[in-house]
Amino acid sequence: MHEQSLTVREAIIGRRSIKKFNGQPVDRDDLMRIIDDAVWAPNHQNREPWRLVVACGKEIFQLYKVLRDITIPKWKELSDEALDKQMQKFTTVGAFVFVIVPEDVRQKQRLEDFAAASTFIQNIQLLAWDYGIGSCWKTPDYLDSPVFRNAIGAKPGERIISMLQLGYFDELPKAVERKKAKEIVTIFGQFNEEEEKEIE
Ligand SMILES: Cc1cc2nc3c(=O)[nH]c(=O)nc-3n(C[C@H](O)[C@H](O)[C@H](O)COP(=O)(O)O)c2cc1C
């Protein structure tokens, strides 16, 4: 049941990427509600340039096999115990969401679609955070591999831009400090302030 209700600021500042989950499954209805809200992301020409492949119920066991075969090619040589240990980084995740965008041949549209899908992913992460669900946007190299693309059902002209892992967690990772506004902002017209200071 969804009870938390963070302000936008609390969600943005408080969200951390969660890389260690505790194994509690994510409820499919919760996930579908989160996605239903996340689609209100900005996107040029209302192209809604995203589709998702989700694994959070029984289907997650089939996905584990795909991830096992790709990430641990010699898994048959491992003991059950060693294999379980190596697979824990997947088996403790509550839900996987693969975000797929069209790769428009026109660069502008392609960049816009990637940008829009990124805001959509951030929406998912913030909404999930409000449910008490952590997440991490992952981009392992194998997302582009033909074997994995085939397993996910990515079609020619589509790109899997994120393996979003979601789930519950016991520990909140420490935040890495961010730069302050004054460090990244230039006031219009003051581009050469440093040079001017040097001349003085
Ligand atoms: C496009 C993108 C790709 C990322 N890929 C990975 C990844 O492959 N593995 C990973 O552990 N984290 C990945 N992250 C998460 C970042 O490591 C994380 O956002 C960053 O450390 C800042 O931490 P925070 O999200 O808790 O503020 C990715 C984030 C983005 C936006």
The ligand as an SDF file (V2000), in Angstrom:
LIG
                    3D

 31 33  0  0  0  0  0  0  0  0999 V2000
   22.5660    7.1650  -17.7800 C   0  0  0  0  0  0  0  0  0  0  0  0
   22.9530    6.5360  -16.4680 C   0  0  0  0  0  0  0  0  0  0  0  0
   23.6040    5.3270  -16.4690 C   0  0  0  0  0  0  0  0  0  0  0  0
   23.9690    4.7110  -15.2720 C   0  0  0  0  0  0  0  0  0  0  0  0
   24.5710    3.4720  -15.3000 N   0  0  0  0  0  0  0  0  0  0  0  0
   24.9100    2.8750  -14.1520 C   0  0  0  0  0  0  0  0  0  0  0  0
   25.4890    1.5750  -14.1790 C   0  0  0  0  0  0  0  0  0  0  0  0
   25.6810    0.9750  -15.2260 O   0  0  0  0  0  0  0  0  0  0  0  0
   25.8280    1.0040  -12.9930 N   0  0  0  0  0  0  0  0  0  0  0  0
   25.6080    1.6410  -11.8090 C   0  0  0  0  0  0  0  0  0  0  0  0
   25.9520    1.0810  -10.7530 O   0  0  0  0  0  0  0  0  0  0  0  0
   25.0240    2.8620  -11.7360 N   0  0  0  0  0  0  0  0  0  0  0  0
   24.6730    3.5020  -12.8870 C   0  0  0  0  0  0  0  0  0  0  0  0
   24.0570    4.7260  -12.8410 N   0  0  0  0  0  0  0  0  0  0  0  0
   23.7230    5.3530  -11.5390 C   0  0  0  0  0  0  0  0  0  0  0  0
   24.7720    6.3420  -11.1060 C   0  0  0  0  0  0  0  0  0  0  0  0
   25.9220    5.6350  -10.6820 O   0  0  0  0  0  0  0  0  0  0  0  0
   24.2240    7.2130   -9.9620 C   0  0  0  0  0  0  0  0  0  0  0  0
   23.1110    7.9530  -10.4200 O   0  0  0  0  0  0  0  0  0  0  0  0
   25.2890    8.1840   -9.4560 C   0  0  0  0  0  0  0  0  0  0  0  0
   26.2830    7.4810   -8.7640 O   0  0  0  0  0  0  0  0  0  0  0  0
   24.7150    9.2410   -8.5370 C   0  0  0  0  0  0  0  0  0  0  0  0
   24.1410    8.6400   -7.3960 O   0  0  0  0  0  0  0  0  0  0  0  0
   22.6440    8.9520   -6.9600 P   0  0  0  0  0  0  0  0  0  0  0  0
   21.7540    8.5330   -8.0970 O   0  0  0  0  0  0  0  0  0  0  0  0
   22.4280    8.1410   -5.7110 O   0  0  0  0  0  0  0  0  0  0  0  0
   22.5490   10.4230   -6.6960 O   0  0  0  0  0  0  0  0  0  0  0  0
   23.6830    5.3550  -14.0210 C   0  0  0  0  0  0  0  0  0  0  0  0
   23.0080    6.5920  -14.0440 C   0  0  0  0  0  0  0  0  0  0  0  0
   22.6440    7.1750  -15.2390 C   0  0  0  0  0  0  0  0  0  0  0  0
   21.9070    8.4990  -15.2240 C   0  0  0  0  0  0  0  0  0  0  0  0
  1  2  1  0
  2  3  1  0
  2 30  2  0
  3  4  2  0
  4  5  1  0
  4 28  1  0
  5  6  2  0
  6  7  1  0
  6 13  1  0
  7  8  2  0
  7  9  1  0
  9 10  1  0
 10 11  2  0
 10 12  1  0
 12 13  2  0
 13 14  1  0
 14 15  1  0
 14 28  1  0
 15 16  1  0
 16 17  1  0
 16 18  1  0
 18 19  1  0
 18 20  1  0
 20 21  1  0
 20 22  1  0
 22 23  1  0
 23 24  1  0
 24 25  2  0
 24 26  1  0
 24 27  1  0
 28 29  2  0
 29 30  1  0
 30 31  1  0
M  END
$$$$
